[in-house]
Amino acid sequence: MATTETGNWLNQYVAPQLLLEFKNYKDDFIGVLPGANPAAISADGIRFNKLINNVGFFVNNTEDFVAKKMTGQKVFVEWEKYDTDPTEVDDAEIRSLNYDKRSMVRVKHTEAFKMGIRDHVMWKLAPSVSNNADMPVMRTTGANDGTGRLRLVFGDLVKFLEKVKNLNLPDEKEFYMILCPEHETDLMLDRDSANYFADKNIFFDVTTGKVKSVMGFKFFSNNAVLAYDNTGAKKAKGAALGATDRRASMFFYAPNSVYHINSVKVLYSPETTDTKSADPKSTFRIQTYGLIDRVVDYGFGALVSGIAG
């Protein structure tokens, strides 16, 4: 069996592909998030107004009408700063490598940045608590999968769709759900979905295993960990999961979100400017500012795996 340890072999026989890692960089769902209106972006963040619809409808009215003001609300989303931590490469460590380590460091920073933004978007948009009807969070009710986790069943998906439709969101083409791996598998195994879709090709692609859009939901899938504890509170981003913490699939109504990333800056200090170190060093990191948030706390939700009793 192969063994690994920290460091690099300093000879010509090392294959550069050994630098590859097994990580999930999937961030395709970000493409459906609306960008910020350039006219609304300021030095402090993004500011815009929205009107609250208070227009009534009458049948056979016999009274004089009284005009009402239509009130507004101010929305502000402040800038956030996103960084990768610097990586240092010195001249001594790369003197005999048969690949360009500096170039690979840049690649790894780009990958880390993409994963960081992806995880941040999911965590930022997901409801923080489970008791807000405007952002429904529902537990799955299926059978114990053998680990104390209750599976997601087709009936749960139908019930969750009912909660979403009760929000009266105006554009049903903008219903998106990011399935966690467990829930994607659960839907493929569920007997009710198997009975409903006699031809399983209607529900999921038998070649790729991807769950297709159904019942108004457009599905994405991701391995990024969005999780809730046993009280229904969202786990901190990157926090280790305890025995009663459960992963979740996330629902979002795209028009109620905003996503904007400024031009990404590559900060690089070459070793040719290091005049003091015995082994001259270069450093590299990525930095930018962005706006990622819910513009209104309405139209988001989560399907969280239930806890077996």
Phi and psi in degrees as a GROMACS rama.xvg file:
@    title "Ramachandran Plot"
@    xaxis  label "Phi"
@    yaxis  label "Psi"
@TYPE xy
-68.8881  145.718  ALA-2
-120.331  152.219  THR-3
-128.531  150.685  THR-4
-151.817  160.85  GLU-5
-64.008  139.266  THR-6
125.981  -177.154  GLY-7
-134.514  140.472  ASN-8
-71.5796  134.654  TRP-9
-100.316  64.2529  LEU-10
-150.766  171.17  ASN-11
-81.8539  -2.10298  GLN-12
-95.2496  -0.91153  TYR-13
-79.1764  128.22  VAL-14
-81.0548  129.739  ALA-15
-60.1744  -26.9229  PRO-16
-64.4972  -13.6442  GLN-17
-67.2194  -10.5426  LEU-18
-76.516  -15.383  LEU-19
-66.0569  148.032  LEU-20
-120.471  163.279  GLU-21
-101.783  89.2469  PHE-22
-135.987  152.545  LYS-23
-97.596  113.114  ASN-24
-102.299  13.1936  TYR-25
-65.9449  121.326  LYS-26
-138.476  29.8257  ASP-27
-63.9146  -26.4656  ASP-28
-65.6575  -23.1649  PHE-29
-62.2661  -25.9635  ILE-30
-64.2265  -19.6837  GLY-31
-94.5358  -4.61646  VAL-32
-77.1115  134.06  LEU-33
-71.2139  143.604  PRO-34
-81.4078  170.55  GLY-35
-83.213  142.938  ALA-36
-67.7363  122.182  ASN-37
-55.2886  -31.1188  PRO-38
-69.4624  -20.0066  ALA-39
-93.2183  -8.28801  ALA-40
-83.8531  129.562  ILE-41
-125.859  -177.821  SER-42
-66.9707  -23.7114  ALA-43
-93.6204  -22.367  ASP-44
156.14  -149.133  GLY-45
-116.278  132.304  ILE-46
-123.994  132.279  ARG-47
-154.979  161.905  PHE-48
-107.554  152.068  ASN-49
-137.247  146.407  LYS-50
-94.023  141.913  LEU-51
-94.5443  118.562  ILE-52
-73.3709  109.255  ASN-53
-120.384  25.4625  ASN-54
-78.5985  122.32  VAL-55
-91.8589  163.849  GLY-56
-126.56  133.297  PHE-57
-123.888  150.249  PHE-58
-124.474  127.507  VAL-59
55.4455  42.5519  ASN-60
-69.0131  137.477  ASN-61
-118.492  -1.85229  THR-62
-100.645  156.509  GLU-63
-66.0186  143.949  ASP-64
-82.6326  148.21  PHE-65
-119.28  120.941  VAL-66
-69.1862  141.282  ALA-67
-118.19  153.838  LYS-68
-78.1092  144.128  LYS-69
-99.737  109.883  MET-70
-78.6709  160.698  THR-71
-123.984  171.316  GLY-72
-131.402  144.868  GLN-73
-96.7741  132.867  LYS-74
-116.818  132.981  VAL-75
-133.629  127.833  PHE-76
-121.134  118.579  VAL-77
-86.5685  159.529  GLU-78
-66.398  148.831  TRP-79
-122.523  151.707  GLU-80
-108.978  132.521  LYS-81
-119.337  128.945  TYR-82
-134.692  150.803  ASP-83
-100.969  148.65  THR-84
-77.2469  147.303  ASP-85
-65.0776  145.793  PRO-86
-112.793  135.049  THR-87
-106.927  135.062  GLU-88
-128.848  126.743  VAL-89
-106.273  160.882  ASP-90
-62.2539  -33.7286  ASP-91
-65.9974  -38.8296  ALA-92
-75.288  -16.86  GLU-93
-109.541  6.48772  ILE-94
-62.8417  -29.692  ARG-95
-122.559  10.9858  SER-96
-74.4218  147.325  LEU-97
-97.3236  16.1733  ASN-98
-136.941  162.001  TYR-99
-84.8452  94.0527  ASP-100
-63.9948  -36.4963  LYS-101
-60.5633  -42.4474  ARG-102
-64.8703  -41.0746  SER-103
-67.2117  -33.0166  MET-104
-61.1922  -41.0568  VAL-105
-61.2684  -42.9766  ARG-106
-60.5888  -44.6269  VAL-107
-65.7135  -35.7014  LYS-108
-65.7603  -40.8581  HIS-109
-61.9426  -43.4354  THR-110
-63.8573  -43.6447  GLU-111
-63.8564  -38.3273  ALA-112
-64.5445  -45.3329  PHE-113
-61.4056  -43.6513  LYS-114
-66.842  -38.5829  MET-115
-63.5273  -44.5327  GLY-116
-64.2035  -44.1398  ILE-117
-56.9948  -49.8482  ARG-118
-63.7073  -39.1833  ASP-119
-65.8814  -42.0677  HIS-120
-60.5999  -47.6123  VAL-121
-61.7849  -45.9463  MET-122
-67.0607  -39.2204  TRP-123
-69.2598  -38.6489  LYS-124
-79.9258  -27.3384  LEU-125
-68.3224  144.411  ALA-126
-58.3554  144.028  PRO-127
-83.26  -28.765  SER-128
-132.458  170.549  VAL-129
-109.322  9.99948  SER-130
-112.844  21.129  ASN-131
-107.289  110.639  ASN-132
-63.9877  -22.9416  ALA-133
-74.4351  -17.8942  ASP-134
-133.732  78.9806  MET-135
-64.4921  134.118  PRO-136
-122.152  122.564  VAL-137
-127.927  143.265  MET-138
-90.1833  145.915  ARG-139
-74.2987  157.964  THR-140
-129.217  11.5332  THR-141
-74.4779  -168.318  GLY-142
-72.4846  156.417  ALA-143
-64.5318  128.317  ASN-144
-83.3036  6.63456  ASP-145
100.512  -7.86368  GLY-146
-114.71  4.29812  THR-147
92.8456  2.99291  GLY-148
-99.4481  132.168  ARG-149
-86.4826  130.336  LEU-150
-68.9943  155.083  ARG-151
-80.3914  127.117  LEU-152
-113.648  162.65  VAL-153
-58.8426  -35.7344  PHE-154
-61.4253  -34.4405  GLY-155
-63.5612  -40.56  ASP-156
-64.1303  -40.2247  LEU-157
-64.5063  -44.4779  VAL-158
-64.4694  -39.8558  LYS-159
-66.8618  -38.0841  PHE-160
-60.6422  -37.3747  LEU-161
-60.3385  -44.0616  GLU-162
-62.5616  -40.2363  LYS-163
-66.6107  -43.3586  VAL-164
-67.4059  -29.2623  LYS-165
-67.8775  -12.9932  ASN-166
-77.73  -11.0072  LEU-167
55.6178  41.9028  ASN-168
-68.5232  132.931  LEU-169
-69.4562  -28.8122  PRO-170
-119.085  99.116  ASP-171
-72.2448  -7.71223  GLU-172
-77.7273  -5.86595  LYS-173
-108.025  25.1896  GLU-174
-89.4433  113.417  PHE-175
-123.127  144.965  TYR-176
-137.388  132.051  MET-177
-100.864  108.911  ILE-178
-82.4743  132.995  LEU-179
-77.1503  160.809  CYS-180
-57.199  -39.3837  PRO-181
-61.557  -43.483  GLU-182
-71.3468  -33.2347  HIS-183
-62.4528  -43.6022  GLU-184
-65.9779  -42.0885  THR-185
-56.3266  -43.9537  ASP-186
-66.2755  -31.9023  LEU-187
-71.2034  -30.8711  MET-188
-88.6163  -18.8679  LEU-189
-64.1045  130.11  ASP-190
-65.2143  -38.0055  ARG-191
-63.1385  -42.0921  ASP-192
-68.7006  -33.9752  SER-193
-64.2534  -39.9561  ALA-194
-70.4818  -38.7014  ASN-195
-69.0675  -40.6276  TYR-196
-106.382  86.9075  PHE-197
-57.5441  -38.0918  ALA-198
-95.9881  103.649  ASP-199
-62.4502  -17.4384  LYS-200
-63.8059  -21.9435  ASN-201
-69.1969  -33.0658  ILE-202
-95.6198  -40.6517  PHE-203
-147.085  154.581  PHE-204
-77.1146  117.011  ASP-205
-70.7884  -16.6159  VAL-206
-83.3058  -46.8593  THR-207
-96.9385  -19.8398  THR-208
79.5839  5.06808  GLY-209
-76.2754  130.567  LYS-210
-73.5699  128.5  VAL-211
-84.7729  164.845  LYS-212
-64.2416  132.953  SER-213
-154.034  147.693  VAL-214
56.5775  30.0236  MET-215
93.9157  -16.8667  GLY-216
-87.3481  133.917  PHE-217
-100.82  121.866  LYS-218
-97.8051  136.837  PHE-219
-115.657  166.302  PHE-220
-133.349  148.889  SER-221
-159.479  149.872  ASN-222
-93.5566  -3.29879  ASN-223
-60.5478  141.245  ALA-224
-89.5283  107.483  VAL-225
-108.977  124.472  LEU-226
-143.801  158.383  ALA-227
-130.281  150.317  TYR-228
-86.9541  -177.219  ASP-229
-69.7463  -13.5586  ASN-230
-90.7334  -6.55873  THR-231
92.8703  9.51341  GLY-232
-88.4704  141.594  ALA-233
-69.2635  133.644  LYS-234
-70.3433  147.36  LYS-235
-60.664  146.258  ALA-236
-60.4578  125.482  LYS-237
83.0438  0.442327  GLY-238
-71.5935  145.458  ALA-239
-67.45  145.844  ALA-240
-93.2311  132.394  LEU-241
-87.622  -176.014  GLY-242
-63.4743  -32.2019  ALA-243
-107.257  10.7766  THR-244
-83.7384  144.948  ASP-245
-133.968  141.492  ARG-246
-72.8258  161.683  ARG-247
-140.936  153.928  ALA-248
-97.4286  146.524  SER-249
-114.785  134.462  MET-250
-102.79  139.803  PHE-251
-145.689  141.584  PHE-252
-95.9617  105.743  TYR-253
-54.3217  -42.1496  ALA-254
-61.8755  -17.1318  PRO-255
-92.0328  17.4865  ASN-256
-126.954  166.598  SER-257
-139.807  141.21  VAL-258
-141.903  122.033  TYR-259
-149.658  128.981  HIS-260
-120.85  126.688  ILE-261
-67.7594  171.635  ASN-262
-57.4232  130.342  SER-263
-77.1937  130.433  VAL-264
-98.7503  131.111  LYS-265
-96.0992  116.132  VAL-266
-102.933  112.71  LEU-267
-133.766  129.189  TYR-268
-116.518  108.393  SER-269
-73.6605  155.285  PRO-270
-67.9052  -16.8103  GLU-271
-68.7327  -13.7882  THR-272
-97.9528  -3.62187  THR-273
-90.5725  99.606  ASP-274
-96.3548  -1.11985  THR-275
-110.909  -33.3384  LYS-276
-70.8521  143.049  SER-277
-60.9097  -40.4147  ALA-278
-113.238  100.59  ASP-279
-52.8613  139.415  PRO-280
-115.701  145.651  LYS-281
-115.657  148.7  SER-282
-129.567  151.69  THR-283
-146.858  136.999  PHE-284
-157.276  168.556  ARG-285
-119.094  141.12  ILE-286
-149.439  141.716  GLN-287
-162.225  175.978  THR-288
-117.172  152.758  TYR-289
-155.852  170.079  GLY-290
-128.323  113.071  LEU-291
-137.615  117.989  ILE-292
-173.368  170.771  ASP-293
-80.8334  130.492  ARG-294
-85.0624  -14.19  VAL-295
-152.734  140.155  VAL-296
-81.1363  68.7704  ASP-297
-157.818  130.557  TYR-298
92.1465  25.5934  GLY-299
-126.453  163.144  PHE-300
-174.432  179.897  GLY-301
-151.698  144.393  ALA-302
-107.762  111.007  LEU-303
-106.199  136.588  VAL-304
-59.2822  134.06  SER-305
-73.8689  164.649  GLY-306
-107.201  124.449  ILE-307
-65.3877  138.841  ALA-308
